[in-house]
Amino acid sequence: FIRSLLHGLYMDEDYNSLFEAVSYTDEEIANTIKNHNSITLEGFITGNAFKILVCDRLKYLEEPAFELFQKIQEALQTASATLIEKHFSRLPELKVKLVEFLSGYFLQEKNKTLNVLKPIIEAQLHYVYCNDPEKVFHNIYGLVKVESETGAVLSREEILKNLVQELKASCKIYCESVMFSLRDIIPKIIGQFFIDEISNNIQTFHTDHIKKSIHENPEILKLT
């Protein structure tokens, strides 16, 4: 079940067309380009135009990531509580102690994992960077035509129209690359810092807590 949750991040049908669904209109992209034209090189846009467009789309990836983590935490915590109920149902006082311990332990591990997860998600969504700019930006700087097929110079309106389409395509490529990166790294972080941490240590912590509780109050072992 946990693996299926991890595998399902951004796999919903809504994400197949996410970046088309929340795309700006051509007019909005054109206005963004006009507002961020290079001062020294007319017709060349600044990086701010691209950043504004992609960050507005990428924000839709944040909530599902934290929702996934919440679902996994709840699933593991529920499974652990079920085991406590099964094995300690006749020791109500001890059961209460273990449930309290469990709640605090999961909260502690959740916060530790979020301290790792949050900065990575924020960096991916808010810092625009690509190791392969040719893949993303070749459309803008290589394919925006200033001449028609007959050799006639295109008007500024026609050049802007071409630039709008190429910028839209580049934004889509970049946003999808970020989504695929997050789909890979988020499950790894949750798996390493939360799932494995709990799976490898909860039994030891449970045993230690049981011993401590019994030592402090032997009456806690009274059966019902």
C-alpha positions as CSV (number, residue, x, y, z in Angstrom):
1,F,0.0,0.0,0.0
2,I,2.8,2.4,0.9
3,R,4.7,1.7,-2.3
4,S,1.6,2.3,-4.3
5,L,1.1,5.7,-2.6
6,L,4.8,6.6,-3.4
7,H,4.4,5.4,-7.0
8,G,1.2,7.4,-7.5
9,L,2.7,10.9,-7.0
10,Y,1.8,13.0,-9.9
11,M,0.4,10.0,-11.7
12,D,-3.2,11.1,-11.6
13,E,-4.7,11.9,-15.0
14,D,-5.0,15.5,-14.0
15,Y,-1.2,15.8,-14.1
16,N,-1.0,14.4,-17.6
17,S,-2.3,17.8,-18.8
18,L,-1.4,19.9,-15.8
19,F,0.7,22.4,-17.5
20,E,-1.7,22.8,-20.4
21,A,-4.6,23.1,-17.9
22,V,-3.1,26.0,-16.0
23,S,-1.3,27.6,-18.9
24,Y,-1.5,31.3,-19.6
25,T,-3.4,32.5,-22.6
26,D,-1.3,33.7,-25.6
27,E,-2.3,37.2,-24.7
28,E,-1.0,36.9,-21.1
29,I,2.3,35.4,-22.3
30,A,2.6,38.2,-24.8
31,N,2.1,40.8,-22.1
32,T,4.7,39.1,-19.9
33,I,7.2,39.1,-22.8
34,K,6.5,42.8,-23.4
35,N,6.9,43.6,-19.7
36,H,10.3,41.9,-19.6
37,N,12.0,42.7,-22.9
38,S,15.7,43.2,-22.7
39,I,16.6,46.9,-22.5
40,T,19.6,46.6,-24.7
41,L,18.5,43.9,-27.1
42,E,15.0,44.4,-28.4
43,G,13.2,41.2,-29.1
44,F,15.1,39.3,-26.4
45,I,13.3,38.6,-23.2
46,T,14.9,38.6,-19.8
47,G,14.9,35.6,-17.5
48,N,12.2,37.1,-15.3
49,A,9.5,36.4,-18.0
50,F,10.3,32.7,-18.0
51,K,10.6,32.6,-14.2
52,I,7.2,34.2,-13.7
53,L,5.5,31.8,-16.1
54,V,7.0,28.6,-14.8
55,C,6.8,29.4,-11.1
56,D,3.1,30.1,-11.5
57,R,2.6,26.6,-12.9
58,L,5.0,24.8,-10.6
59,K,3.1,25.9,-7.5
60,Y,0.5,23.3,-8.3
61,L,3.1,20.6,-7.5
62,E,3.6,21.6,-3.9
63,E,0.3,20.5,-2.2
64,P,0.3,16.9,-3.6
65,A,3.8,16.3,-2.3
66,F,2.8,17.2,1.3
67,E,-0.5,15.4,1.0
68,L,1.4,12.2,0.0
69,F,3.6,12.5,3.1
70,Q,0.5,13.0,5.3
71,K,-1.2,9.9,3.9
72,I,1.9,7.8,4.5
73,Q,2.3,9.1,8.0
74,E,-1.4,8.3,8.8
75,A,-1.1,4.9,7.2
76,L,1.9,3.9,9.2
77,Q,0.6,5.3,12.4
78,T,-2.8,3.6,12.0
79,A,-1.0,0.3,11.3
80,S,1.1,0.7,14.5
81,A,-2.0,1.6,16.6
82,T,-3.8,-1.5,15.3
83,L,-0.9,-3.7,16.4
84,I,-0.9,-2.1,19.9
85,E,-4.6,-2.7,20.2
86,K,-4.2,-6.3,19.1
87,H,-1.4,-7.2,21.5
88,F,-2.1,-5.0,24.5
89,S,-5.9,-4.9,24.6
90,R,-6.0,-6.6,28.0
91,L,-3.5,-4.1,29.4
92,P,-5.4,-0.9,29.1
93,E,-3.0,1.3,31.1
94,L,0.0,0.1,29.2
95,K,-1.9,0.5,26.0
96,V,-2.6,4.1,26.7
97,K,1.0,4.7,27.5
98,L,2.1,3.1,24.2
99,V,-0.5,5.1,22.2
100,E,0.8,8.3,23.7
101,F,4.4,7.3,23.0
102,L,3.4,6.4,19.4
103,S,1.8,9.8,18.8
104,G,4.8,11.7,20.0
105,Y,7.3,9.5,18.1
106,F,5.5,9.9,14.8
107,L,5.3,13.6,15.3
108,Q,9.0,13.8,16.0
109,E,9.9,11.8,12.9
110,K,7.5,13.8,10.8
111,N,9.1,17.1,11.8
112,K,12.6,15.7,11.1
113,T,11.5,14.5,7.7
114,L,9.8,17.9,6.9
115,N,13.1,19.6,7.7
116,V,14.7,17.7,4.8
117,L,11.7,17.7,2.5
118,K,10.6,21.3,2.6
119,P,13.8,23.0,1.4
120,I,14.2,20.6,-1.5
121,I,10.6,21.2,-2.7
122,E,11.0,24.9,-2.3
123,A,14.3,24.9,-4.2
124,Q,12.7,22.9,-7.1
125,L,9.7,25.1,-7.3
126,H,11.2,28.6,-6.8
127,Y,14.7,28.5,-8.1
128,V,14.7,28.3,-11.9
129,Y,17.7,26.3,-13.1
130,C,18.5,23.7,-15.7
131,N,21.6,21.7,-16.4
132,D,20.5,21.3,-20.0
133,P,19.5,24.7,-21.3
134,E,19.6,23.6,-24.9
135,K,16.8,21.2,-24.3
136,V,14.6,23.8,-22.7
137,F,15.5,27.1,-24.3
138,H,16.6,26.1,-27.9
139,N,13.0,26.9,-28.9
140,I,13.2,30.5,-27.8
141,Y,16.6,31.4,-29.2
142,G,16.8,29.0,-32.1
143,L,13.4,28.6,-33.6
144,V,11.8,32.0,-33.3
145,K,11.9,33.1,-36.9
146,V,12.4,36.7,-38.0
147,E,12.0,35.9,-41.6
148,S,9.2,34.2,-43.5
149,E,9.8,31.2,-45.8
150,T,10.0,33.6,-48.7
151,G,12.7,35.7,-47.0
152,A,10.5,38.6,-46.1
153,V,11.1,40.2,-42.7
154,L,8.3,39.4,-40.3
155,S,6.5,42.1,-38.5
156,R,7.0,42.7,-34.8
157,E,3.6,41.2,-34.2
158,E,4.4,38.1,-36.1
159,I,7.7,37.7,-34.3
160,L,6.0,38.1,-31.0
161,K,3.4,35.5,-32.0
162,N,6.2,33.0,-32.7
163,L,8.0,33.8,-29.5
164,V,4.8,33.3,-27.5
165,Q,4.4,29.8,-28.9
166,E,8.0,28.9,-28.3
167,L,8.1,30.3,-24.8
168,K,4.9,28.3,-24.0
169,A,6.6,25.1,-25.3
170,S,9.8,25.8,-23.3
171,C,7.8,26.4,-20.1
172,K,6.1,23.1,-20.6
173,I,9.4,21.2,-21.0
174,Y,10.9,22.8,-18.0
175,C,7.9,22.3,-15.7
176,E,7.6,18.7,-16.7
177,S,11.3,18.1,-16.0
178,V,10.8,19.5,-12.5
179,M,7.7,17.3,-12.0
180,F,9.6,14.2,-13.0
181,S,12.5,15.2,-10.7
182,L,10.2,15.7,-7.7
183,R,8.4,12.4,-8.5
184,D,11.7,10.7,-8.1
185,I,13.3,12.5,-5.2
186,I,10.2,13.0,-2.9
187,P,9.6,9.2,-2.4
188,K,13.3,8.7,-1.7
189,I,13.3,11.3,1.0
190,I,10.1,10.0,2.6
191,G,11.4,6.5,2.3
192,Q,14.9,7.2,3.7
193,F,14.0,9.7,6.5
194,F,10.6,8.5,7.6
195,I,9.6,5.0,6.5
196,D,13.0,3.4,7.1
197,E,13.6,5.3,10.2
198,I,10.4,4.1,11.8
199,S,10.6,0.6,10.4
200,N,14.1,0.1,11.7
201,N,13.7,1.7,15.1
202,I,10.1,1.6,16.3
203,Q,10.3,-1.9,17.8
204,T,13.4,-1.0,19.9
205,F,11.8,2.2,21.1
206,H,8.5,0.4,21.9
207,T,10.4,-2.2,23.9
208,D,12.4,0.4,25.8
209,H,9.2,2.4,26.5
210,I,7.4,-0.7,27.8
211,K,10.3,-1.6,30.2
212,K,10.4,2.0,31.4
213,S,6.6,2.1,32.0
214,I,6.7,-1.2,33.9
215,H,9.6,-0.1,36.0
216,E,7.9,3.2,37.0
217,N,4.5,1.5,37.7
218,P,4.4,-2.4,38.0
219,E,0.6,-2.1,38.5
220,I,0.4,-1.3,34.8
221,L,0.5,-5.0,34.0
222,K,-2.8,-5.7,35.6
223,L,-5.0,-7.6,33.2
224,T,-8.6,-6.7,32.5
